[in-house]
């Protein structure tokens, strides 16, 4: 990254922090955006790890997806947006099926206080995931 790009990124970060300090709505929006970025980064990493584990190079994966190798590279290195459609296509090309579970925000906050609650959250999400799997195998 060039010095100029780093300065611009740092200036933007500082500007956002100053707005967050004064504006609760912006602060909450920033928190939600950061949570989304964390989830997306986890998905990118897990798909890349699966590709490497299955010994599939980017060019082969791209061919399976019907996209260019650079598109796969950009997805994996955060230079391209990670739409649900792209995630699903990449997972499918790797022989995987993405499943999504939603849990109440209050459970996340409580789990930060008591990590044992994570097990309860997983249990609650099981029925949702089971329903998704059943929907995939039962026409």
N, C-alpha and C positions, 0 to 999 in steps of 0.2 A: 504494500500500500504506500502510495506516495505521501510525502510530508504534508502536501496540500490537502489530500483526501482525509488524512488523519485529523488535521486541524478542523476541517469542515465537519467531520463526524463528531469530534469532541465539542465543537460549538453547538451543534444540533442537540447533543445529549445534555449539555448545560442549559440550553434554552428550554428543553422539555422539563428538566428538573425544576427550573424556576417557575414554570407554569403549574406543574404538579403541586408545588408548595402552596400556591395561592388558589388553586381551583380543584375542589373535591371531585367534580364531575370528570375533569380531565385526568385526575389521578386514578380514578376508578377505571376509566377507559384505557389508560396506560397499563394498569394491572391486568385487565382482561386481554389486551393485546400481547403482553409478555407471556401470559399463560398459553395463549394460542401458539406463539412462537416456540415455546418449550415443547408443546405437544408435536408440532410440525417437525422440530429438530429430532425428536425421539423417533418419529416415523421415518424420516430420512435415514437416520442411523440404522434402524432396524432393517430397512429394506436393503441398504448397502451391505450390512453384515450378512444378510441372507444371500445376497448375490455372491459375495466372496465365499461364504460357506459352501455354496453349491458349485463353486468354481466356474461361474459364468462371468465373462468379461463384459464390459460396457457395450461393446460393439454387438455381441450376440444378444444381449438383453434388448438393445435398441431395435435389432432386427425382429425380435419376437413381438415387440410393442408397435412396430411400424413407424419408428421415429429415428432421428439421427443419433449417433453416438454422443455428439455434443449436447443433445437434449438430456440424455441420461446423466452426463457429467454435470451439467448445470443444475439438475434436480438434486444430485447428491452433494453438491458443493454450495447450495443455497443461492445460486445465481438465477434460479427460476422459481416461480411460484409453485407451491405444492397443492394443487387442486385435488379434491376428492376423486375426481375422474382420473387424474394422473396416478394417484396413489393406487387406485383400484386396478388400473391397467398394468402398472408395474408389478403389483402383487400377483396378478393373474399370470403375467409372463414368467414369474418365478415359481408358479405352481402354488401360490398362497391365496388365502381369502381374508381380507380385512374384516374384523368385527369391531363394533363400537359399543362401549358401555357408557351410560350417563349416570352420574351419582349426584345427589344434592350437594350444593356448595357447603351447607352447614356440616356435612359429614367430613369434608376436606379440612375445614377449620378445626373440627373436633379431633381429627386424626393427627393434626399437628401437635395437639396437646397430649394425646394418648395414642401412640403408634399401634397399639393392639387393635384399635378400631379399623385399621386397614383391612384386617382379616374379615371383619364384619361387612365392610364395603364390598369386598370381593365376593362374599357370599350373596349379597343383595344383587350384585351385577350378574351373577350366574344365570338367573332365570332369563334375563334380557338377552344374554349371549346365546343361551340354549334356543330361545325363540328365533334368533337370527339364523342359527345353524339349521334348525328344523325347516325354516323357510327356504333355505338353499337346497335341501335334499328332498323335500316333499312338495311336488308340484301343486 
